[in-house]
Amino acid sequence: MRFALPLILSIVATLQLHGQVYSPRVLTKDQPDTTELHRLAQGIYRQANAHTPRERAEAVWRFFLTDGRFVKPGFWYHIAGWAYEEPAGEVLDPLKLLNSYGFGLCYHIAPLLESVWKAGGFEDARVWFLSGHTVAEVFYDGSYHHFDSDMMGYNTTGRGPARSSAVASVHDLETDPVIMTGKLLTPTKADITRTSDPWYPADVQAAAIPDLASAFTTTGDNHLFPYERSPGGHTMDFVLRPGERLIRYFKPETEGAYYLPYKWQGKEWAEFPQEIRTYAIRTEDGPKSQKDARRWATGALEYRPLVSSEAEAVYEVHSPYVVIDAEFQLNLTMESAAQSIQLSTSTDNGRTWATAATLRGPHAGPWRTEPAVLTRSAHGRRTNVSGAYGYLLKVTRAPQVRAEDLLLRTRIQVNPRSLPELKAGRNELVYAAGASKLRRELSIDPSLLRQVAYRADNANFVTDGAQGFWLPAGPGAAEFVFRLTGTGGGAVVGIDAGGRFLDLTRGIAPDKFTAETRPVAPVAAKQPAASIAWSKSPDGPFETIWAYDPNLKWLDGRKEERLLRWPEADRHVAVPASREIYVRYRVQDLALDQVRLALETQAPGGASPLHISHLWKEQGAAKSFTQVVSAGATAGTYTIDVPDGAQVLNEAIILECKRPRQ
């Protein structure tokens, strides 16, 4: 038995939480809401006037088509190498993809389709890996139906019109390639009576439909994910404290601003995006569309807390968007060389700290610094906070050092197509607030589970240096117990617990660099078992909230043997208000690949007004509009009138919780 540092999120400095605004969101009327999957699906259905299962399945497919020529505003676009986050690897979490990215490859969009279909009410949806291509299918009318937003097509069976014919499944395409190739008349033309526009336009123009069909018909390397493919540990919940504002731009704040992902290769860090000269893909251009003018955007969280008078104080930043970098500003007075101040950051809940900067006196006036730069490369740098979704800033100062006007400015990456875009004419805006709760996702590196767990038993980490997983070290189950303690001493009232579990019988495991497969030493799943449970005591009794079920149910009556049994499990449970909660993970004859934990603590009382500001240009002239939402309001509407025919350039939307005047 090993006792290690407890996983505790504690803030030394006063959090100044009273008077917060919880998860405010602003959309144009009828705009699909990307901050929650059920609302997103319903918004897509309304936008497409979709009612039948076929109409709804197709509406989701069409919303995510990768080429903006077919669906405005072209929510998603195809680009490699930019949706990646260490230590988990390729981003598969749907809410991260929707709100921070808005781009990716087939292995990003297929799981996203699966998640949105399920959230939209379909009984089932699932993902296939075809070795070189990843696709999704959805279950309705008694069978599965394959739609491909990445390649921009779907296929119908029979010789009738596409609208009145059944959509083929992956199994249909495996056994009969003519379903796909039979609709191709020439390299640039498809049978429009039996296809739905668009119908694999790039493949048709390149005369590559037979190659696409062969991805299905070469069945030996086709694998089905029978469980959830996407992790579900992230939410768009956040809190605006007095003195804090969220700025989201419709384009990069500066041309060089983007989240540049880095990968750990076992011995060193390297940029993840790869340049491809043939297609004029250059890393310095950032994650822009290769087909049209679609781009990413950035934003900033700006927080001006009341400065603590303590010699050591810790301030928290929590972001629903992926962090690019940060900057810290202070006004300082240090009268002698014996005085100093040091800033440090932590992205692992305070377990370790990286020194950002140290300043020695004498000094009088502003001081500006940033988190530690860990890696410099040809196109950017990796700081201690890059790729995180929050961090702690620790300020340590000598006696008599005077510090005032602290500003924490955290730059984030945003998908601009998720923002409310003003247009010429009357714009109806809808405001809503989230639940009054403090939710914090805990950053956990899978390789460090032993160090951060309260207890770890019979567990061995198997790694190739760059990626790995945990297995039982001996007979029986491996077990990890984590201790969760509320923010600032508040009681824990809810937990989210999840992870990825692996059956390695076939000698293949997930590859975080490609979201495909990699060979590993087989581990026979003779008596496979895994569970997640919680308790108020480290010694139990524990209540199980998820358990691995190897007995799959086949809705279409067709049992499949080519399986990747890698379930992603995520569960939420409300718990009696407690100072601390313990979460236990167990695996036997299976591997534990990831752990996801989040906690909810009691929200303090009080509320503040929310200031919503829209910034745009009309015919090149700067315009702005500010709506003040009264304290405690959870919903509302307002309008912004823009002259008909005006040329509108949206610039930013700002959500601000102002500090009351003293």
N, C-alpha and C positions, 0 to 999 in steps of 0.2 A: 504494500500500500504506500502511495506517495502523496504527501500533502504539499501543495505548491501555492503560489500566490493566488489568493481569491480573485475572481473576476468581479471587481467592484467599480462602479462609476460614482465617484464622489467629487464634489466641487467645494473647494475650500472657501473661496470667496462667496459673498452673498450673491445669489442668482438674480435677485431683482425680478422675480417672476410675477408679482402681482400686477394685474392690469394687462395681461397678455391678449393677443389675438391668435386664435387657433386655426391653422390650416386654411387661410382665406384663399378663395379662387374666384377668378373673374373670367367669363366667357361671353362671346357674342351669342345672341339668341339662336338656338338650334345648333350651336357648335358642339361636336362630340367632345366629351370631357375625358382627357387622357389620364387624369389623376386617379381613376378607379375603373377597373375593367368592366364591371357590370354597367356603370353609367356610360362608358365608352361604347359598348356594344349596342345599348339602347339608342344612343345618339346616332350611331351609324345606321341602324334600322330606320329611324325617323327620317334621317337625311335622304335615304334611298327609297323611302315609302315601301319598305320591304315587310311582308306579312307572312308568307308561307315559309316553311323551312328552306326550300330551295332558294327563294328570294333572299332570305337572311344570310344563308351561307355564302351566296354570291356577293352580297353587299359587303361583307367583311373582306372577302377576297379582293374586290374591286377597290376598296378604300386603301389597301396596302400595296397596290400595283407599283412597281418600282420606277416606272417612267411617267413623269408628270404630264406628258402629252395626253394621257388617257384619263386621268382623274385629277381635277384641280381641288386643292392646291398641291397635289402630289405629296402626300404626307410622308412617304417612305422613298428612299433611293438606295441604289445598289453601289456599295463601295467596300473594298476589302481593307482590313488591317486597322480600323479605327475604333471598333467597339470591343475593347479588351481592357480588363482590369485585373491586376495582380491583387491577391494571390489566386483568385478563382479562375482567371483566364477569360476566354471569350464570354462576353456579356450575354446571358440568356434570360435574365430577369425582365419580365415584360414591362414593368413600370420604368425601369432604367432606360430600356430601349426606346420607349415612347417619349419620354420627357427630356432626357439628357442627350439622346443620340438622334433617332429618326432615320438611321441608315444602318446598313450591314449587308450580309450575304444570306444565302439560303438557309444556313444553319442558325441564323438569328430569326429570320422572318417566319419559318415554319413553326417553331415553338410558340412564337407570338400569335400566329393564327389559331393554333390549338387553344391557347389560353383565352383569347377573346371569344371564340366559339363557345367554349365551356361557360364562360362568364355570361354569355348571351343566352343561355338556356338550353343549349344542345345537350343531349344525354351523354355524348362522348365525342371526343376528337383525339387524334393520335398522330405521332410523327414517325416517319420512315427515314432511315439512313440508307441511301443507295450507293454508297462508296463513290464519292465525287459530287453527289447532290443530295440535299435533304428536302423532304416534302411533307405535307400535312394532308390529312383527310378527316372529314367530319361525318358523324353518323346521324342519318335521318331517313325516314320512310323505310326502315328495316334494313338498311345497308350503309356502307361507307362510301364517301364520294371525295375524290381527290381534286383539290384546287391549288394552283401554284402561282403565288403572287410574285415570286422571284423571277421566274421565266415568263410570267404573264400569260398564262393559259390554263384551260381545263378541257376535258375531252368528254364527249357524249357517245353513248353506245347506239347501235342501230344506224339507219340511214335517213332518219327523219330530221326535221329542223332542230337546232340546238335547244331552242327554248322549250320544246315539248318532249325532248329526249332525256333519258336518265344520264346523270353525270357518272363517268366511270370511276371505279376504285383503283387502288394500286394493284390489287390482285387481277382485276380485269386487264390492266395494261401489261402486267407480267405475262399473261397467257395469250394476248392477242395484240401485237404491235400495230396491226392494221387499223385499230381504233384511232391511233394517232397518225400513222403515215398515210392512211387512206384518204385523208382530207387535204393532202398537199397536192396541188395541181401543177405549180411551177415553183421555182425557187423564190418567187416574189408574190405568190398568190395562193390563197387558201380557198376552199369551198365555203363561201360565206353563208350558204343555206344550212350548213351543218356545223358551223363554228360561231363562237361569240367573240366579237371584237373587244379587246385584242386577242389574237390567237398566236402565242409564241412568236411575236414579230421578229425578234433578232434571229431566232433559229430558222424561221421560214426564209428570211432574206439570205441567210448563209447556207441554205440548203442543208441544214443540220438536223432536221427532224428525225431522220433515221438514227443519228447519234443519240439524240434525246430519248428516243424510244428504247434504245439498247440499254440505257441506264436502268430501265425497268425489267427488260427481258433477260438480262444477265442476272438471274435470281440468286446465284450462289453467294453474292456479296450484298444482298439486300437484308437489312436488319430492322426490326420493329421495336420501338420504345413502347411497351405496353402500359407503363406508368406515366406519371407526369414527366415531361421533358424539361419544363422551366422551373427554376427555383422561385419561390414566392415570398422571400424574406423581406423585401423592400416595400415601403409605402411612401407616399408623397406627403405624409404628415409632417408638419413643422410648426414652430411657434415664433411669432414676432413679439419680442419683449419691448417694453418702453425704451426708446432710443435705438431701435433696430428697423431697418428697411431692406426689402428685397427688390432689386432692380433687375429686370429681364429685358435685354435688348433684342431687336429683331435681326441683328447681324452681329458679327464679332465687334467687340468694343474697340479693338485695334486689329490690324490685319494679321499680326503674329500670335493672336490669342486663340488657343484651342487646347483641349486636353490631348496631350501627346502620350499615348500609352507606351510603357516600357515593360519588357518581359525579363524575368530572372532565368538565366540559362544554366544555373548551377554554380557558376564561378563569377559571372559578371552580369551587369544589366545592359540591355540593348534596346534600341527603339523597336517597337513592334511593327509599325507600318513598313511595307516593302515597296520601293520604287519600281515601277514597270515602265521602261522607256517606250516600249511598243505602243502603249496606250496613253502615253504622256501623263502618267500618274506620278506626281512629285510630292514628296512628304511636305515640302515647304509650302505647298498650296493649302495644306490643311484638309479636313474631311469634306471636300466639296464634291458635288455630283459631277460625274464624268459625262453626263448626257445633257444637262441644262444648267440653269443659273441657281439651282437650289444649293443652300449652304447651311452651315450650322450657325448658332448664335452663342453669345456669352451673356453673363449677368454678374451680379455681385450681391453678397450679403454684407451690409455695413452695420456694425454694432458699436454703439458708444455707451458702454456700461459706466455706472458710477464706480470710480476707482477706489478700491479697498485701501485702507490705511495699514493693513497688515504687512509684515516683512515678506511674507510669501502668500500670494493669492493666485487662484486658478479661475480662468474664465472659459466658458464653453461656447463652441460654435457647432450648430447642427444644421446640415444642409440636405434637402431632398434631392439636390442635383449633384453630380460628380464635381469635385473640386479640381480646379486647374492650378491655382496657387493662392498666395495670400500676402498681405502687407499689414504691418503694425505701426501705428504712429502714437507718439507720446510727447507731451511737453514736460521737460525735466529741469530740475535745478539741483546741481551737485556742486558744492563749494570747494571740495578738495580732492586730491588724487586718491585719498583713502576711501572715498565713496564710489560705489559702483551699482549697476543694475544689470540683471541678466534676464533674457526672455528664452523660454524653452517651449517646445510643442510635443504633444503626444497624440498618436492616432490609434493607440491600443488601450484606451480607457484608463490611462495613467500608469500602466505597468512599466513602460519605458519612456524616456524623454530624450529629445535631441535638442541641443543648444542652438538657438537661432542666432543670437548675438549677445555680446557683453560690451557694455560701455562704462568707462571709468571717467571720473571727474578730473578737473572741474568742467562743468558743462551747464549752459543756461540756454534753453530754447527748445525747438522741435527736434525730435529724433525719429527717424524712419528706418525700419528694417523689415526683414522677411524671414520665413522659416529656413532652416538649413537646406542648402542645395546638395543633394546626395549624388546626382549624376548629371554630367554635362555631355551633350552629344552634338551631332552635326546640325540638328534642327530644333533643339530645345533643351530642356533640363527637367529633371525630376526633383521636386522638393519633398520635404518631410510630410507635406499634407497633400501632395498631388495624388489623385485617384481615390481619395478618401471621401466620406460623406459626413465628416465632422472631425473635430479635433479639440484638444484642450490647450490653452495658452497659460503658461505659468510665468508669473512676474515675481522675481526675487530681487529685493533691494536692500541696501545697507541702511542703517538708521540715519535719519535726517535727510534722506533723499526724497525730494518732493516730486511727485508724479501726478500729472493732470491730463485731462482731455484724451483719454485712451480711445483709439479707433482700431477695430479689427475689421479689415476689408478683405473679404474672401471672394475670389473670382471663381465663377462656376460656368459649366457648359450647359446650354439650353437648346432644345429642338424648337426653332421659332414657329414651326407649323402647329405647335400646341398652344400658341398664344392668341389672345383676342385681337384680330386684325380689323382696324377701322377702314371703311370704304366710303366713297362718295355717297351722299344721301343720309338717311336716318339710320343710325346704328343703335340697336337695342342691346344693352349690356345686362348681364345677370351676375349677381354676387351671391356667394354662399360661403359659410364658415364650416369648418370641420368640428368633430367632437372635441369637447374640452378635456384634453388629456395630454400628458407629457409622455411621449414615446421615444425611446432611444434604442437604435440598433447598435449592437456591440461588435466592434471590429475584431475578428478572430482569424488568425493565420492558421490554416489546418496543420501545418508542420509544428506548431507550438502548443498544441492542445495539452500536452503534459505540463507545460510551464504555467498555463493559465487556468487549468482545472483545479478545483478544490481537492479532487481526488481522482487518481487514474490508476486502474488496476488491470493487469494482464494484457497490456497493450504494447504493440510494436509498430513503429513507423517504417514503412517500406518506401524508399525513394530512389529515383535515378539522379537526384541532385537538383532537378528543376521542378519536379512534381511527384506527388506520392499520396499514400493513403495509410490508414491504420487498420491493422489486423490483430486478432487475438495472439498473444505471445505464446500461449500454451493451450491445453485443453480448456473448454468452457468459453465463456463470453468475455470479451473486453468491455471495460466499463469506464465511463468518464462522468464525473459529477461536477457541475458548475454552480457557483454561488452567485446570486444576483442580489444586489443591494440598491435601494432606490436612490435617485438623484437628490443630493443635498439632504439626505436623511429622510426623504418622504417615503411613505409606505408603498410597497409594490402592490398593485391591484390587478395586473394582467401580465401575461407573458406570451411571446411568440417564440416557438421553438421549431427548428427545422434542420434538415440536412440532406446530404446525398449518400445513398447506400449502394454498394456494388456487389453483385454476384459475379465472381471472377472465374466461374467454372470453365468458361470457354477460352480463358487466357487473354481476354481483351478488356481494357479499361478506357475511360474517357481520356482524351488528349486535350488539355486545356489550351494548347496553342492553335488547334484546328477545329475544336468542337466535334471531332470525329473519333477515331479509335486508335489505340496504341497497344502493342503486344506486351503482356506481363506474364509472370509465372502463374499458371492456373492454381486456383484454390477451390477444391471440390466443396460444393454447397450441400453436404450430406444432411445436415439438420439446420438449414438456414433460419436465423431468427434475428430480429432487430426491433428496438423499441425506443421510444422517447417517453419519459415520465417526469412528474414533478412532485415535490414535497416541501413542507415547511421546515423539515429537519434533514440534515445530511444522512441520517440513518433511516429515514422513512417514517411511516409507510409511504411508498410512492404510488401515485395515481397515473396509469398509462394513458397517454393522449394520442399515441400512434403506435401501431405494431405492423410489422411486415407480413403481408399475406402473399405467399407464393402461388396460391390457387387463383388463377385468373379466370375471369368470366368473359365469354366471347359473344358479344351482342348479335353478331351476324351469323353465329353458329359455326364459324370456321376457326378451328384451333390453329394457332401459328407456333412454329417451333423455332424460328429464326429470331430470337429475342435478345434484346439488350436490357437485362433486368437491373436497371439502375434507377430505382425510384427516388424522386425528389419529394420529400415529405415536409409540409409546413402546417403547423397547427397553432391556433390561438386559444387561450383559455383564460377566463377571468378567475382570479384567486382571491381568497379573503385577504383583506388588507394586512400586510405583513412587513416586518422590517427587512426580512430577507427570504428568498425563495431558492430552492435547489432543483436543478434540472439534471436528469440522468439520461445518458445515452448508453445503450448496450448493443453489441453485435456479436453474433456467433456464426461461423462459416460464411460470413460476409465481411466486406470492408466498409469503413467509414471514411468518406472522401471529403465531406464538408460539414461544418457545424454553423448554424445560423441561430442567433439569439437576439431577442429584443425584449425590453421591459417597459411596462406602463406604470407610472406613479401617479399618485393623487394630484390633481390640478389645484393650485391655489385659487382663492376667490378673487373677485375684482375683474374689471374689464376696461378696455380703452377704446376710443374711436379708432377707426382705420381710415387712413387717407389713401385713396386710389388715384394715381395720376397717370394719364395717357399723354405721351409726347409723340408728335408727328409733324410732317411738313405738308403744306398745301402749296402747290406751284413753287416749291422751294422756300416758302416762308415758314418759320417755326411756329407751331401751334401747341397748345397744351390744354388739358381739362382735368380738374380735380374734383372727385366725389368724396365726401366725408360720410362714412358709414358710422352710425351712432354706436356707442359702446354696448356690447352684448348682442347686437343684431346678428342673426344667423342667416338671413336671406334678404334680398332686395333687388330692385331693378333701377336702371337709369338710362338716359339716352344721350347720345352725342350726335349733333347734326353737323355734317360736312357738306359744303355746297355741291349740288349736283354737277357732275362733269369735272370736278376738281381732280387733279393728279395728286394722289395721296402716297406718302412714303412714311410707313410706320417706323418709329424709332425705339420706343421703350414703353413699358408699363411698370409702374413703381407702386409697391405696397408698403406703407409706412405706419408704424406704431410710434407716435411721437411721445416724448417724455413730457409729463405735465410740468408746467412752469412752477418753479420753486417759490 
